[in-house]
Amino acid sequence: MTMKQLNPDYPGFRGSSPPEAVSSREALQTVTCSQCGRKRNVPTNVAAEHSEDYICATCQEEAVEEASNEPTAGEGDETALENDVGIPKQI
């Protein structure tokens, strides 16, 4: 404030550009995640496309983690084959 009183042309810490140029953020809209039910702010174009089936990033990451932790075909299965020849494992 003192700087502005001493120098009326002082632009301040926000710079000399008009406020419209600084605020170039994308418009956001609130959408509820279809899995966890949390409200998320997403870009308007995403909200228009996925208003009913939107899945937030947290739920998407959890789904990827769960998929990577699932056993592959044959793991934990007593009928899994020991080798490619077709000899069953002895359990």
N, C-alpha and C positions, 0 to 999 in steps of 0.2 A: 504494500500500500504506500509506503514511504517513497519507493522508487517512482511510482506513478505520480505522486504529488511533485516530486523534484523534476521529473521529465514526463510531460503529458503524452509524448510519442512512444513511451516505453511499451513494448508489445506484451510483456508479461511472460510467465513460464509456458503458456500455451502457444506462444508464437504469434506471428502477425497474420496468419491465414484466417479467413472467416470460418465460423463454426460449421457451416454446411460442408466445407471441404474435409474437415476432420472426421465427421461422422459418415463414413462410407461403409458401415456395417450392413450386412444383409438382413432383411426383415425376417423376424422369427415368429413362429406360431406354436402354441402349446398343444402337444399331442400326448395321449396316454399310451404307454407301452402295453401291447396286447398280452405279454407274458407276466410281467411283474406288477403292472398296474400303476407304475410311477409316472408322473407327469414330466415330460421333457420338452425343452424349447428346441425346435428344429426349424431349418429354413422353410419358408412358405411353400416352395415347390415340392419339397419332400413331404410336407404335411398334406398337400393336395393329392399326391399320388398314393400315399400310404396311410391315410387317416384311420382306417379300420384295422389294418394288419401291421402297424408299425411295431418294430422290435428294437429296443434301445441298444446302444453299444455294449452296455454291461451284460445284458442277456445274451447278446451275440457272442461275446468273449467267453461266457460261461458255457455256452453250447459247444464252442470249439474245444474248450478244455475237456469237457465231458466226452466228446467224440474221440479225442486223442488218448484218453485214459481207458477207453473200452478195449477189451481183449480182441485181438484179431481172430479170424476164423480158425478154429482148431485149438486155440489156447483155452485151457481149462476144460476141454472136452475129452471124456474118457475114450471116445472112439477115434481120436486123432491118430493120424499115421505117424510112425517113427521116421520113415524115409519115403522116398519117391516110389519105391518098388511096391509098396502096399502092405507092408508087414505091420499089423497093429501093435501098439505099445503094450507092454506087459505092465499091468497095474497091480 
